[in-house]
């Protein structure tokens, strides 16, 4: 019992330490004054469509989407199965340039 509690506490401590160390900011240094300032990054709030299309070997044409980080993908839905309650699962098929 004591061993289980100690292992749990050790795991939580390690987890907490990794969370606090991963929040780094993007900064740049001013060459004249030597001071640091935060870099403002603009990130898309959601994915956007592009004007490009993807045509597969069967001739089906689909729109290409661009993700928040710039990756291009097409939307796919898997075949329904008992594993996912007879519904198709949505996923992104990323394209290589």
C-alpha positions in Angstrom: 0.0 0.0 0.0 2.8 2.4 1.0 4.7 1.5 -2.2 1.7 2.3 -4.4 1.1 5.7 -2.7 4.8 6.6 -3.1 4.9 5.6 -6.8 1.7 7.7 -7.4 3.2 10.7 -5.7 6.5 10.3 -7.6 4.6 10.1 -10.9 2.5 13.2 -10.1 5.6 15.1 -9.1 7.4 14.2 -12.3 4.3 15.1 -14.3 4.1 18.5 -12.6 7.7 19.2 -13.3 7.4 18.5 -17.0 4.4 20.8 -17.3 6.2 23.7 -15.7 9.3 23.4 -17.9 7.6 23.2 -21.3 6.1 26.7 -21.3 8.8 28.6 -23.1 8.2 31.9 -24.9 9.5 33.1 -28.2 11.8 36.1 -27.6 14.2 38.1 -29.7 17.1 40.2 -28.5 17.5 43.9 -29.5 21.0 44.4 -31.0 21.4 48.0 -29.7 20.1 47.8 -26.2 20.6 44.1 -25.5 17.0 43.8 -24.1 14.7 41.0 -24.9 11.2 41.3 -26.2 8.4 38.9 -26.8 7.8 37.9 -30.4 4.2 38.3 -31.5 3.1 35.2 -33.4 -0.2 35.1 -35.3 -1.8 31.7 -35.4 -4.9 30.8 -37.3 -7.9 30.2 -35.0 -9.1 27.4 -37.3 -8.2 25.5 -40.4 -8.9 27.1 -43.8 -9.7 25.9 -47.3 -7.3 26.5 -50.2 -8.1 27.1 -53.9 -6.4 23.8 -54.7 -8.1 20.4 -55.1 -7.0 16.8 -54.8 -8.0 14.2 -57.4 -7.6 10.6 -56.6 -7.0 7.7 -59.0 -10.7 7.1 -59.4 -11.3 10.8 -60.4 -12.9 11.9 -57.2 -12.1 15.6 -56.5 -11.8 16.9 -53.0 -10.9 20.3 -51.5 -7.5 20.7 -49.8 -7.4 22.3 -46.3 -4.5 24.1 -44.7 -4.0 23.6 -40.9 -3.0 26.0 -38.2 0.7 25.1 -38.6 0.6 25.1 -42.4 0.1 21.4 -43.2 -2.1 20.6 -46.1 -4.6 17.8 -45.9 -7.8 16.3 -47.2 -10.7 15.1 -45.0 -11.4 11.4 -44.9 -14.0 9.3 -43.1 -13.3 5.6 -42.4 -15.6 2.8 -43.2 -18.3 2.2 -40.5 -17.5 -0.7 -38.2 -18.7 -2.3 -34.9 -15.6 -1.0 -33.2 -16.7 2.6 -33.6 -20.5 2.1 -33.2 -21.1 1.7 -36.9 -20.1 5.2 -37.7 -17.2 6.4 -39.8 -14.4 8.0 -38.0 -13.2 11.4 -39.3 -9.5 11.9 -39.8 -7.1 14.1 -41.8 -4.9 12.6 -44.6 -1.9 14.9 -44.8 -0.3 15.5 -48.2 3.4 15.7 -49.0 4.6 18.4 -51.3 
